[in-house]
Amino acid sequence: MADTHDLQDGKNFYLDVPQTCAAFSLKGSNALDWGMKNRLARIFNPQDGRTVMLAVDHGYFQGPTTGLERIDITIAPLVPYADALMITRGALRSSIPPEMAKPVVLRSSGGQSILKELSNERVAVDIEDAVRLNASALAVQVYIGGVHEHESIGNLVEIVNGGNRHGIPTMAVTGVGKELVRDAKYLGLATRICAELGAHFVKTYYCESGFARVAAGCPVPLVIAGGKKLPEPEALAMAYRAVNEGASGVDMGRNIFQCEAPQAMIQAVRAVVHENETPEKAHDLYLSLKSIQEKSQYA
């Protein structure tokens, strides 16, 4: 029982200051529950509403991708520079130290390999296991226009419903396969459908023409995929254009972990996303950090 001896009434109720509840900073997220907002605020920096996610989930359909042969060696050193880590549950349990404090975006769909039809996926993670892994978000591939479009949309709906029950947001990933065109018309269609069906944020591709319309037409945050490995200046320029045309950040993988100096590259990407640094200056930063890293290796 609480000790009531010498109990005093509260003294300062700030009667001249109305109670306030600030609007949540992230696009399209103000009506979400507190737990959803809290998890999203771990992924997206509340100061600028942007994120640098590190995507290392490629092995779920590509196997030991170049740069991901040993996640414990190549990826663990990059985690401190990321805002969030996108990863499978198998790689998380086997290769990432549990002391890691970064939020996890958990790959939650799968079921095919690069040897088969890419759109033929299923829900691959039980929601209770996602809770056990302390996931901050769930990621599901959606193939609008693909052979298995209907099934992939069903996966999205199932994962959104499960996440909603536990206060875990869902990121829809717009998969294009080999046959679909990555233009503004298609990306606008795919991202809007994902948002309308309940995705709390969407990962998509950047397109040279019309991306601002894609971002404006999607009522939840967009993060762009890095896609195939590009020369560092091109990858930084793509990230710069995307965030200045409405994206809320990036979810890069190969354009970071396949660089000659991955730690330098992820810091350069952070400078673009969070400091609005120009691609040219960010590339200078990359070269400078790369040089320092090389000198320390041979010291």
NORFENHU-V987974 format. One record per helix or strand of 3 or more residues. SS is the DSSP state (2 for helix, 1 for strand). FROM is the first residue (numbers start at 1). TO is the last residue. If there is no record, write none. Layout:
# NORFENHU-V987974
[[SS & FROM & TO] [SS & FROM & TO]]
This chain:
# NORFENHU-V987974
[[2 & 34 & 43] [1 & 50 & 55] [2 & 59 & 62] [2 & 71 & 74] [2 & 76 & 81] [1 & 84 & 87] [2 & 89 & 95] [1 & 103 & 107] [2 & 127 & 132] [1 & 137 & 142] [2 & 149 & 166] [1 & 169 & 174] [2 & 184 & 196] [1 & 201 & 204] [2 & 211 & 217] [1 & 221 & 225] [2 & 232 & 244] [1 & 249 & 252] [2 & 254 & 257] [2 & 262 & 275] [2 & 279 & 298]]
